[in-house]
Amino acid sequence: MDGCVRAIVQRVSRAEVRIDGRSIAQIGAGLAVLLGVARGDREADAATIADRIIGMRIFADADGKMNLALGAVGGAMLVVSNFTLLADTSHGRRPSFIEAAAPDDARRLYAHFISLVRAAGVKVEEGEFGATMEVELVNHGPVTIILDSRAR
């Protein structure tokens, strides 16, 4: 499964990450992004997903149609690492995570993704890589989109 950064993107009215009951990141209107990195992923895969998410037109314009990107509405992004997006559930009832990148590789591409989004002028908050987190969000719409860098 080389080269398949995966993301679950949710349009939110607010989102927050807590660790041990303590808030570590929060945003108002914008996007909550769960990001999974696979073995063999490259910086180009992270760049592909970052570009798609930043440019995704899923916010309402003056006519109420999904026609605006995150920057046009001044929204923020909350990014949370999530290796379970790479789960293989094809055999039995216990998911396998062997396709997920090693922690050091995943951390590097997660940080690269965030740096690309920030460089594009988007306000970014983030979860704590590798931590057990509570992610709370209000999905606005609901709008939930699954992205995979292999589907170019």
Phi and psi restraints in degrees (value plus and minus 20) as a CYANA .aco file:
   2 ASP   PHI     -77.4   -37.4
   2 ASP   PSI     118.5   158.5
   3 GLY   PHI      47.4    87.4
   3 GLY   PSI      41.1    81.1
   4 CYS   PHI    -162.5  -122.5
   4 CYS   PSI      44.4    84.4
   5 VAL   PHI     -76.6   -36.6
   5 VAL   PSI     110.2   150.2
   6 ARG   PHI    -135.5   -95.5
   6 ARG   PSI     125.8   165.8
   7 ALA   PHI    -161.2  -121.2
   7 ALA   PSI     119.8   159.8
   8 ILE   PHI    -126.1   -86.1
   8 ILE   PSI     101.4   141.4
   9 VAL   PHI    -133.8   -93.8
   9 VAL   PSI     104.5   144.5
  10 GLN   PHI    -143.9  -103.9
  10 GLN   PSI     109.4   149.4
  11 ARG   PHI     -95.8   -55.8
  11 ARG   PSI     107.0   147.0
  12 VAL   PHI    -148.0  -108.0
  12 VAL   PSI     134.3   174.3
  13 SER   PHI    -111.1   -71.1
  13 SER   PSI     -41.7    -1.7
  14 ARG   PHI    -186.2  -146.2
  14 ARG   PSI     137.3   177.3
  15 ALA   PHI    -175.5  -135.5
  15 ALA   PSI     131.8   171.8
  16 GLU   PHI    -170.2  -130.2
  16 GLU   PSI     128.3   168.3
  17 VAL   PHI    -139.2   -99.2
  17 VAL   PSI     112.8   152.8
  18 ARG   PHI    -145.6  -105.6
  18 ARG   PSI     126.5   166.5
  19 ILE   PHI    -146.8  -106.8
  19 ILE   PSI     105.2   145.2
  20 ASP   PHI      32.3    72.3
  20 ASP   PSI      19.3    59.3
  21 GLY   PHI      59.8    99.8
  21 GLY   PSI     -22.6    17.4
  22 ARG   PHI    -122.7   -82.7
  22 ARG   PSI     107.3   147.3
  23 SER   PHI     -89.9   -49.9
  23 SER   PSI     107.1   147.1
  24 ILE   PHI    -133.9   -93.9
  24 ILE   PSI     -35.9     4.1
  25 ALA   PHI    -180.5  -140.5
  25 ALA   PSI     122.6   162.6
  26 GLN   PHI    -177.4  -137.4
  26 GLN   PSI     130.1   170.1
  27 ILE   PHI    -156.3  -116.3
  27 ILE   PSI     141.8   181.8
  28 GLY   PHI    -110.6   -70.6
  28 GLY   PSI    -154.9  -114.9
  29 ALA   PHI     -82.0   -42.0
  29 ALA   PSI     118.2   158.2
  30 GLY   PHI     140.4   180.4
  30 GLY   PSI    -157.4  -117.4
  31 LEU   PHI    -149.1  -109.1
  31 LEU   PSI     114.2   154.2
  32 ALA   PHI    -120.7   -80.7
  32 ALA   PSI     107.2   147.2
  33 VAL   PHI    -143.9  -103.9
  33 VAL   PSI      99.7   139.7
  34 LEU   PHI    -113.7   -73.7
  34 LEU   PSI     107.4   147.4
  35 LEU   PHI    -141.8  -101.8
  35 LEU   PSI     104.2   144.2
  36 GLY   PHI    -137.9   -97.9
  36 GLY   PSI     115.5   155.5
  37 VAL   PHI    -134.9   -94.9
  37 VAL   PSI     111.3   151.3
  38 ALA   PHI    -118.5   -78.5
  38 ALA   PSI     141.7   181.7
  39 ARG   PHI     -77.8   -37.8
  39 ARG   PSI     117.4   157.4
  40 GLY   PHI      66.9   106.9
  40 GLY   PSI     -23.4    16.6
  41 ASP   PHI     -86.5   -46.5
  41 ASP   PSI     132.1   172.1
  42 ARG   PHI    -145.0  -105.0
  42 ARG   PSI     150.4   190.4
  43 GLU   PHI     -79.2   -39.2
  43 GLU   PSI     -53.1   -13.1
  44 ALA   PHI     -82.9   -42.9
  44 ALA   PSI     -54.4   -14.4
  45 ASP   PHI     -87.1   -47.1
  45 ASP   PSI     -63.0   -23.0
  46 ALA   PHI     -84.1   -44.1
  46 ALA   PSI     -59.4   -19.4
  47 ALA   PHI     -85.8   -45.8
  47 ALA   PSI     -59.3   -19.3
  48 THR   PHI     -80.5   -40.5
  48 THR   PSI     -68.1   -28.1
  49 ILE   PHI     -86.8   -46.8
  49 ILE   PSI     -62.3   -22.3
  50 ALA   PHI     -79.3   -39.3
  50 ALA   PSI     -66.8   -26.8
  51 ASP   PHI     -82.0   -42.0
  51 ASP   PSI     -62.9   -22.9
  52 ARG   PHI     -83.9   -43.9
  52 ARG   PSI     -63.4   -23.4
  53 ILE   PHI     -87.9   -47.9
  53 ILE   PSI     -65.9   -25.9
  54 ILE   PHI     -79.5   -39.5
  54 ILE   PSI     -59.0   -19.0
  55 GLY   PHI    -110.9   -70.9
  55 GLY   PSI     -24.1    15.9
  56 MET   PHI     -84.9   -44.9
  56 MET   PSI     104.0   144.0
  57 ARG   PHI    -112.8   -72.8
  57 ARG   PSI      65.5   105.5
  58 ILE   PHI    -146.4  -106.4
  58 ILE   PSI      -5.4    34.6
  59 PHE   PHI    -128.2   -88.2
  59 PHE   PSI     128.0   168.0
  60 ALA   PHI     -91.4   -51.4
  60 ALA   PSI     118.2   158.2
  61 ASP   PHI    -109.7   -69.7
  61 ASP   PSI    -191.3  -151.3
  62 ALA   PHI     -81.1   -41.1
  62 ALA   PSI     -44.2    -4.2
  63 ASP   PHI    -113.0   -73.0
  63 ASP   PSI     -16.2    23.8
  64 GLY   PHI      62.3   102.3
  64 GLY   PSI     -11.6    28.4
  65 LYS   PHI    -113.2   -73.2
  65 LYS   PSI     123.7   163.7
  66 MET   PHI     -89.2   -49.2
  66 MET   PSI      80.3   120.3
  67 ASN   PHI    -163.9  -123.9
  67 ASN   PSI     -21.7    18.3
  68 LEU   PHI    -136.8   -96.8
  68 LEU   PSI     125.7   165.7
  69 ALA   PHI    -109.3   -69.3
  69 ALA   PSI     150.0   190.0
  70 LEU   PHI     -73.2   -33.2
  70 LEU   PSI     -66.3   -26.3
  71 GLY   PHI     -83.0   -43.0
  71 GLY   PSI     -53.3   -13.3
  72 ALA   PHI     -88.7   -48.7
  72 ALA   PSI     -42.9    -2.9
  73 VAL   PHI    -126.5   -86.5
  73 VAL   PSI     -17.1    22.9
  74 GLY   PHI      46.9    86.9
  74 GLY   PSI       8.6    48.6
  75 GLY   PHI    -101.5   -61.5
  75 GLY   PSI     144.4   184.4
  76 ALA   PHI    -130.2   -90.2
  76 ALA   PSI     152.4   192.4
  77 MET   PHI    -149.4  -109.4
  77 MET   PSI     113.2   153.2
  78 LEU   PHI    -127.9   -87.9
  78 LEU   PSI      99.3   139.3
  79 VAL   PHI    -132.7   -92.7
  79 VAL   PSI     110.4   150.4
  80 VAL   PHI    -149.8  -109.8
  80 VAL   PSI     106.5   146.5
  81 SER   PHI     -89.4   -49.4
  81 SER   PSI     123.3   163.3
  82 ASN   PHI    -174.5  -134.5
  82 ASN   PSI      70.1   110.1
  83 PHE   PHI     -85.2   -45.2
  83 PHE   PSI     -40.2    -0.2
  84 THR   PHI     -88.5   -48.5
  84 THR   PSI     -32.0     8.0
  85 LEU   PHI     -85.1   -45.1
  85 LEU   PSI     -37.1     2.9
  86 LEU   PHI    -116.3   -76.3
  86 LEU   PSI      -6.3    33.7
  87 ALA   PHI     -81.1   -41.1
  87 ALA   PSI     117.2   157.2
  88 ASP   PHI    -124.7   -84.7
  88 ASP   PSI      95.9   135.9
  89 THR   PHI    -131.1   -91.1
  89 THR   PSI      -0.2    39.8
  90 SER   PHI     -98.8   -58.8
  90 SER   PSI     -34.0     6.0
  91 HIS   PHI    -147.9  -107.9
  91 HIS   PSI      89.7   129.7
  92 GLY   PHI      56.2    96.2
  92 GLY   PSI    -182.0  -142.0
  93 ARG   PHI    -127.0   -87.0
  93 ARG   PSI     -29.6    10.4
  94 ARG   PHI    -120.5   -80.5
  94 ARG   PSI      98.7   138.7
  95 PRO   PHI     -83.5   -43.5
  95 PRO   PSI     126.2   166.2
  96 SER   PHI    -124.7   -84.7
  96 SER   PSI     119.7   159.7
  97 PHE   PHI    -137.2   -97.2
  97 PHE   PSI       3.8    43.8
  98 ILE   PHI     -87.2   -47.2
  98 ILE   PSI     -38.6     1.4
  99 GLU   PHI    -102.4   -62.4
  99 GLU   PSI     -32.1     7.9
 100 ALA   PHI     -90.4   -50.4
 100 ALA   PSI     125.2   165.2
 101 ALA   PHI     -85.8   -45.8
 101 ALA   PSI     134.0   174.0
 102 ALA   PHI     -79.9   -39.9
 102 ALA   PSI     128.2   168.2
 103 PRO   PHI     -71.0   -31.0
 103 PRO   PSI     -64.0   -24.0
 104 ASP   PHI     -83.6   -43.6
 104 ASP   PSI     -61.8   -21.8
 105 ASP   PHI     -87.1   -47.1
 105 ASP   PSI     -63.5   -23.5
 106 ALA   PHI     -84.0   -44.0
 106 ALA   PSI     -62.6   -22.6
 107 ARG   PHI     -80.8   -40.8
 107 ARG   PSI     -61.5   -21.5
 108 ARG   PHI     -83.1   -43.1
 108 ARG   PSI     -65.3   -25.3
 109 LEU   PHI     -94.1   -54.1
 109 LEU   PSI     -52.7   -12.7
 110 TYR   PHI     -80.8   -40.8
 110 TYR   PSI     -67.7   -27.7
 111 ALA   PHI     -84.5   -44.5
 111 ALA   PSI     -57.7   -17.7
 112 HIS   PHI     -84.3   -44.3
 112 HIS   PSI     -65.0   -25.0
 113 PHE   PHI     -75.5   -35.5
 113 PHE   PSI     -69.5   -29.5
 114 ILE   PHI     -82.2   -42.2
 114 ILE   PSI     -61.0   -21.0
 115 SER   PHI     -84.7   -44.7
 115 SER   PSI     -56.1   -16.1
 116 LEU   PHI     -86.4   -46.4
 116 LEU   PSI     -61.6   -21.6
 117 VAL   PHI     -86.3   -46.3
 117 VAL   PSI     -63.4   -23.4
 118 ARG   PHI     -83.4   -43.4
 118 ARG   PSI     -60.3   -20.3
 119 ALA   PHI     -82.5   -42.5
 119 ALA   PSI     -45.2    -5.2
 120 ALA   PHI    -102.6   -62.6
 120 ALA   PSI     -18.3    21.7
 121 GLY   PHI      70.8   110.8
 121 GLY   PSI      -8.3    31.7
 122 VAL   PHI    -110.5   -70.5
 122 VAL   PSI     115.2   155.2
 123 LYS   PHI     -91.7   -51.7
 123 LYS   PSI     106.2   146.2
 124 VAL   PHI    -143.8  -103.8
 124 VAL   PSI     112.1   152.1
 125 GLU   PHI    -133.3   -93.3
 125 GLU   PSI     135.9   175.9
 126 GLU   PHI    -163.5  -123.5
 126 GLU   PSI     134.1   174.1
 127 GLY   PHI     -95.9   -55.9
 127 GLY   PSI    -196.4  -156.4
 128 GLU   PHI    -121.1   -81.1
 128 GLU   PSI      96.9   136.9
 129 PHE   PHI     -75.0   -35.0
 129 PHE   PSI     109.1   149.1
 130 GLY   PHI      61.0   101.0
 130 GLY   PSI     -25.0    15.0
 131 ALA   PHI    -106.5   -66.5
 131 ALA   PSI     138.3   178.3
 132 THR   PHI    -103.8   -63.8
 132 THR   PSI      98.2   138.2
 133 MET   PHI    -142.8  -102.8
 133 MET   PSI     135.6   175.6
 134 GLU   PHI    -125.4   -85.4
 134 GLU   PSI     100.6   140.6
 135 VAL   PHI    -131.0   -91.0
 135 VAL   PSI      99.9   139.9
 136 GLU   PHI    -137.7   -97.7
 136 GLU   PSI     114.0   154.0
 137 LEU   PHI    -170.1  -130.1
 137 LEU   PSI     137.9   177.9
 138 VAL   PHI    -133.5   -93.5
 138 VAL   PSI      86.4   126.4
 139 ASN   PHI     -94.2   -54.2
 139 ASN   PSI     100.9   140.9
 140 HIS   PHI    -113.7   -73.7
 140 HIS   PSI      94.3   134.3
 141 GLY   PHI     118.2   158.2
 141 GLY   PSI     -92.7   -52.7
 142 PRO   PHI     -94.2   -54.2
 142 PRO   PSI     124.2   164.2
 143 VAL   PHI    -146.3  -106.3
 143 VAL   PSI      96.6   136.6
 144 THR   PHI    -156.6  -116.6
 144 THR   PSI     106.1   146.1
 145 ILE   PHI    -149.0  -109.0
 145 ILE   PSI     116.8   156.8
 146 ILE   PHI    -123.9   -83.9
 146 ILE   PSI     108.1   148.1
 147 LEU   PHI    -140.5  -100.5
 147 LEU   PSI     128.2   168.2
 148 ASP   PHI    -160.9  -120.9
 148 ASP   PSI     106.5   146.5
 149 SER   PHI     -85.2   -45.2
 149 SER   PSI     -36.8     3.2
 150 ARG   PHI     -90.9   -50.9
 150 ARG   PSI     -48.7    -8.7
 151 ALA   PHI    -106.5   -66.5
 151 ALA   PSI      60.4   100.4
